[in-house]
Amino acid sequence: MFETIVWATDGSEVADRALPAVTGLARAHRSKIVVVHASEVAVGKFGGMPVLADDDDLVVKIERQVEELHRSGFTAELRVVRGIDGVASMVADAAAEAGASLIVVGTHGHGSFASALLGSVARGLLHTSPCPVLAVPPVRVREPALV
């Protein structure tokens, strides 16, 4: 059913929490995994510079994760895309180019108000994706009820 699964990652812990869902689905469906790291660039006087100063370090971390996927027996590739179109649009475009049948993305789980202020890649993907999107929420710790 899922021939190609895109794992959208920014190298964060939130994105990393989505990886077990990716590998579980890929194993069950014998899917190819396409790891997409999209980063926005600020365009200025001296050309495009990554918005995140540690973007190169994040790419190295993600390259290691792709190597680990290979060692675990998965067919996986990394696509790093940079641009000014917004992360959700860049991930959606990369997914379309890869022929993805599913995009998996971690989400902070902010409510609609916080997402409107902070932006939400998961929400943006729901509007731009060429295929279904699986948003993996953060682990919530339930507080015991007061009696």
Order of alpha helices (4+ residues) and beta strands (2+ residues): beta-alpha-alpha-beta-beta-alpha-beta-alpha-beta-alpha-alpha-beta
